[in-house]
């Protein structure tokens, strides 16, 4: 059996009251240093259950020695103090409780420890210890039920060993949850919640039960408990955590509007909380998706300021994600120089990995868009080596840009080498039509017109290319391939499709110009002149208007000479 299974069996025996069977059950862990704390803790609890205080103190003290970062250190300290108290070691008990209260102030055992100090100090007439513990209890846990018992303690109406610990049922619930007995844990949490005593333990039971329901995908139950917690304890130190959990649960359920509302409340009411950066990043993403640049920029700036120190790994990750989101936002508004300025001061702050490669892409893309083509060429070439194992949509832009930069130098063989074979596996790259267009340009540049037309037709068949300038250009280039092969009839037909099937005046005017030239080369001067006349009237404001007028003049002169 695994160590976890052995421990679960041991705790099950303890909960059944079979304390004498625990040691034999967990014996396989006796010499395993990794499980020494858990082993000693459970042995101590078994001895505690049998009222063997000295043995319990021995085992719990040994467990405590290696528990500096152990999640059960607070519980070990508490039960050590409790056993010392019952063994008559009052000074040692106060010391254990004091260590717990000082080192684990946010533990669910912290007010139990202060209560322990108070009741022992009162019994042994240590007035200073008693007053200090009571004052700390009032300050840190003003809603604690233990404050109600102070009257009994101060008047001597109760035996100090008999006064109860409020935390017992909650601890049993937490133990059941830890052991995987989730239904039992929920029942125990509900027992505490059902007492409806406003205070720390009630709040902790609400919070833990909500989290457990959430974990078990009992979303309606979790939602009710989260809301109860926030209604009763709106200023709790865990309020931000509960808001965050509530928001993420809504996200898992697909209720993005509710998630956004909760994250907004968290951002506005708990800006200093550990959960605020995650919430604000969500809000920045949501604003970006809604095309609300003003809000997105506000949240991004808030994040960059809040995360400037980057003291934790998640803070570093969020800082990088926020910078990349800012680049995305500026790119959408074509603020390329602003991206260059931003990354010039921050790129070195990225740790090695996918996000650093993404930042390098934005830097290279910004150089490309601002006309720094030599710098862009070098940057994209370096990026190609960095993204070999990266599988993200933006990576497909790297070979496209590398090929485009080569095409500007008419390095057609290099272009085809970068783009790879046409028969490669299908891609969901949204700009695949740009790749096919560039491949057509490369084939045409090498004189392989049939292959060029096939690539251009793939552009026209791509639904994502519909209505784009690239689609019109591909149709125009099909006409060009026929034109250069002196096949003027099919060239005219291809150019005519640009005019009939696309709504881009500049390319329509260019197509009309080329179609008219085909008519001239076929000696159809009257037809060419009429064609030019109609084109000038339709696209008189285009960049091709001057050339159309010149061709019309030439065609008319040829008609006159006949």
Buried (B, 14 or more C-beta within 10 A) or exposed (E): EEBEEBBBBBBBBBBEEBBEBBBEBBEEBEEEEEBBBBBBBBBBBBBBBEEBBEBBBBBBBBBBEBBEEBEBBBBBBBBBBBBBBBBEBBEBBBBBBBBBBEBBEEBBBBBBBBBBBBBBBBBBEBEEBBEBBBEBBBEBBEBBBBBEBBEBBEEEEBEBEEBEBBBEBBBBBBBBBBBEBBEBBBEBBBBBBEBEBEBBBBBBBBBBBBBBBBEEEBBEBBBBBBBBBBEBBEEBEBBBBBBBBBBBBBBEBEBBEBBBBBBBBBBEBBBEBEBBBBBBBBBBBBBBEEEEBEBBBBBBEBBBEBBEEBEEEEBBBBBBBBBBBBBBBBBEEEBBEBBBEBBEEBBEBBEEEBBBBBBBBBBBBBBBBBEBBEBBBBBBBEBBEBBEEBEEEBBBBBBBBBBBBBBEEEBBEBBBBBBEEBEEEEEEBEBBBBBBBBBBBBBBBBEBBEBBBBBBBBBBEBEBBEEBEBBBBBBBBBBBBBBEEEBBEBBBBBBBBBBEEBEBBBBBBBBBBBBBBBBBEEEBBEBBBBBBBEBBEBBEEBEBBEBBBEBBEBBBEBBEEE
